[in-house]
Amino acid sequence: MTIFVTDDGRPVPVVTAATMREIDRIAIADQTPTLSQMMENAGRSLALAAIDHLGPGWRERSVAVCAGGGGNGGGGICAARHLANHGGDVVLVLSESARLSSVTEQQLGIYLKTPGRVDHRGSFDPDLILDAVIGYGLTDAPRGPTRELIAWMTEVPAPVISLDVPSGLDATTGDTPGDAVQAVTTLTLALPKTGLVSPLAGDLWLADLGIPSEVYATAGVQLSRAVFEGRHRIHLVRQTT
């Protein structure tokens, strides 16, 4: 059995997609925190992960942010905004621009006020790709424009950082019913998902969404307050028991 532990060996609870969906539902219903706040925390953490990956000269390197229409895409668009606001060379690529959730559409509206661009896959060669297309909501093989964007990410010779779960990977089982992204790093959100044992997830980091321990407890998950120890992101290690 594989478990996830911090660098200093502290175990971190893992959840299925269904459990994470329940955690999100409780948090959003109680507005502790709101969906927009969680999206902002996810996007900021993803932007910082991109900067860390690219290093000191990151502003001279191009970043493609591939985003879907749901909450995962909203987090990606938020990351694109943070990068663009700080002088990054950012291009946003949407899988389905006509099918955005209301909060994701709001994130897009804010992003469009930055120097960041919106473009189409295939028209440029980025130095880094941020994958925020599907997240833990995968239920079937990706199709249509979503599948095409995932295929593009696998063909471009640039490393990929995935947000929460590599697009196309089942967050619970680790299976790939169709096309899937190979990430060098996955920045998973709130808690690691059971399917991230897959090598497609690459190096694994965990980002804090600001969800209180009481929300986790209501969903049946006991989470130590010391998991993040004042940090927004922590490195996770897969450990076989």
C-alpha positions in Angstrom: 0.0 0.0 0.0 1.2 3.5 -0.8 0.8 6.4 1.6 1.8 10.0 1.4 4.1 11.6 4.0 5.8 14.9 4.4 9.6 15.3 4.0 10.0 14.7 7.7 7.9 11.6 7.7 4.5 12.8 8.9 1.6 11.0 7.2 -1.0 13.0 5.4 -4.5 11.7 4.9 -5.5 10.8 1.3 -9.0 11.1 -0.1 -11.0 9.9 -3.1 -12.6 12.2 -5.5 -16.0 11.6 -3.8 -14.6 12.6 -0.4 -12.9 15.7 -1.8 -16.2 16.7 -3.5 -17.9 16.4 -0.1 -15.2 18.5 1.5 -15.6 21.2 -1.1 -19.4 21.0 -0.8 -19.3 21.6 3.0 -16.8 24.4 2.7 -18.8 26.2 -0.1 -22.2 25.7 1.7 -20.8 27.3 4.9 -18.6 29.8 3.0 -15.6 28.5 5.0 -13.9 29.5 2.8 -15.8 30.6 -0.3 -15.2 29.0 -3.7 -13.5 32.2 -4.9 -11.2 32.2 -1.9 -10.2 28.6 -2.5 -9.6 29.4 -6.2 -7.4 32.3 -5.3 -5.3 30.2 -2.9 -4.9 27.5 -5.5 -4.0 30.0 -8.3 -1.5 31.8 -6.1 0.2 28.6 -5.1 0.3 27.4 -8.7 1.9 30.7 -9.8 4.6 30.4 -7.1 5.2 26.8 -8.2 5.8 27.9 -11.8 8.2 30.7 -10.6 10.1 28.2 -8.5 10.4 25.8 -11.4 11.6 28.4 -13.9 14.1 30.0 -11.5 15.4 33.6 -11.2 15.0 34.4 -14.9 11.4 33.3 -15.0 10.1 36.5 -16.6 12.1 35.7 -19.7 10.5 32.3 -20.0 7.1 31.8 -21.6 4.3 30.0 -19.7 1.2 28.5 -21.3 -1.7 28.1 -18.9 -4.2 25.5 -20.2 -7.5 25.9 -18.5 -10.8 24.1 -18.5 -14.2 25.6 -17.8 -14.7 24.4 -14.2 -13.1 25.2 -10.9 -9.7 23.7 -11.8 -9.6 26.0 -14.8 -10.5 28.9 -12.6 -7.5 28.2 -10.5 -5.3 28.1 -13.6 -6.6 31.4 -14.8 -6.0 32.9 -11.4 -2.4 31.6 -11.6 -2.0 33.2 -15.1 -3.2 36.5 -13.7 -0.6 36.4 -10.9 2.2 35.6 -13.3 1.1 38.3 -15.7 0.7 40.9 -13.0 4.3 40.3 -12.0 5.8 40.7 -15.4 5.6 37.1 -16.7 5.2 36.1 -20.4 1.9 34.3 -20.1 -0.5 32.9 -22.6 -3.8 31.5 -21.6 -5.3 28.6 -23.6 -8.9 27.7 -22.9 -10.3 24.3 -23.8 -13.9 25.5 -24.1 -14.2 29.3 -23.8 -18.0 29.2 -24.3 -18.5 26.8 -21.4 -17.1 28.5 -18.3 -18.7 28.3 -14.9 -19.7 31.6 -13.4 -16.8 31.9 -11.0 -14.3 30.8 -13.7 -15.8 33.3 -16.1 -15.2 36.0 -13.5 -11.6 34.9 -13.2 -11.2 35.3 -16.9 -12.7 38.8 -16.8 -10.0 39.8 -14.3 -7.2 38.1 -16.3 -8.2 40.0 -19.4 -7.3 43.3 -17.6 -3.7 42.1 -17.3 -0.9 42.1 -20.0 -1.4 38.4 -20.3 -2.6 37.0 -23.7 -5.2 34.5 -24.8 -4.1 32.4 -27.7 -4.7 29.0 -29.3 -2.6 25.8 -28.9 -0.1 25.1 -31.6 0.6 28.8 -32.3 3.6 29.0 -29.9 6.2 26.9 -28.1 6.1 27.6 -24.3 9.0 26.9 -21.9 6.5 25.6 -19.3 2.9 24.5 -19.3 0.5 24.8 -16.4 -2.3 22.2 -16.7 -5.6 23.2 -15.2 -8.0 21.5 -17.6 -9.9 18.9 -15.6 -8.8 18.3 -12.0 -10.5 15.7 -9.8 -13.8 15.8 -11.7 -12.8 13.3 -14.5 -15.6 10.8 -15.0 -14.9 9.5 -18.5 -12.3 9.7 -21.3 -11.7 13.3 -22.3 -13.4 14.2 -25.6 -13.6 17.1 -28.1 -11.6 20.3 -27.4 -10.6 19.0 -24.0 -9.0 15.9 -25.4 -7.3 17.9 -28.1 -5.8 20.3 -25.6 -4.6 17.4 -23.5 -3.0 15.8 -26.6 -1.3 19.1 -27.4 0.2 19.3 -23.9 1.6 15.8 -24.4 3.1 16.7 -27.7 4.8 20.0 -26.8 8.4 19.5 -25.6 7.8 21.5 -22.4 7.5 20.4 -18.8 4.0 20.3 -17.3 2.9 21.3 -13.8 -0.6 20.0 -13.2 -3.0 21.6 -10.8 -4.6 19.1 -8.3 -4.5 16.1 -10.7 -3.0 15.6 -14.2 -5.8 16.1 -16.7 -7.0 12.7 -17.9 -6.0 10.8 -14.7 -8.7 9.4 -12.5 -8.2 11.1 -9.1 -9.4 8.0 -7.2 -8.0 5.0 -9.1 -5.1 6.4 -11.0 -6.5 5.0 -14.2 -6.4 6.8 -17.6 -9.6 6.1 -19.6 -8.2 8.2 -22.5 -5.6 10.8 -23.2 -3.7 12.0 -20.1 -1.0 14.5 -19.2 2.4 13.4 -18.0 3.3 16.0 -15.3 6.8 16.7 -14.0 5.1 18.1 -10.9 1.5 18.0 -9.6 0.4 20.6 -7.1 -2.5 18.9 -5.5 -5.0 20.8 -3.4 -6.2 20.5 0.2 -5.4 16.8 0.5 -3.7 14.3 -1.9 -5.9 12.1 -3.9 -5.6 8.3 -3.9 -4.9 8.2 -7.7 -1.8 10.3 -7.4 0.2 7.1 -6.8 0.4 7.1 -10.6 3.8 8.0 -12.1 1.9 10.5 -14.3 1.7 12.8 -11.4 5.5 13.3 -11.1 6.9 15.1 -8.1 4.0 15.8 -5.7 3.3 19.0 -3.7 0.4 19.9 -1.5 -1.2 23.4 -1.5 -3.3 24.7 1.4 -6.7 26.0 0.3 -7.5 27.5 3.7 -10.1 25.0 4.6 -10.6 24.7 8.4 -10.1 21.4 10.2 -13.7 21.5 11.3 -14.8 21.2 7.6 -12.6 18.1 7.2 -13.9 16.6 10.4 -17.5 17.1 9.2 -16.6 15.1 6.0 -15.1 12.3 8.2 -11.4 13.3 7.7 -9.1 13.9 10.6 -6.5 16.5 9.7 -3.8 17.7 12.0 -3.4 21.5 12.1 0.3 21.0 11.9 0.3 19.5 8.4 1.3 22.8 6.7 3.1 24.4 9.7 2.6 27.9 8.4 3.6 27.1 4.8 1.2 27.4 1.8 2.9 24.4 0.1 4.6 21.2 1.3 6.5 18.5 -0.5 5.0 15.0 -0.3 6.7 11.7 -0.7 5.1 8.4 -1.7 6.0 5.7 0.7 5.2 2.0 0.3 4.2 0.1 3.5 
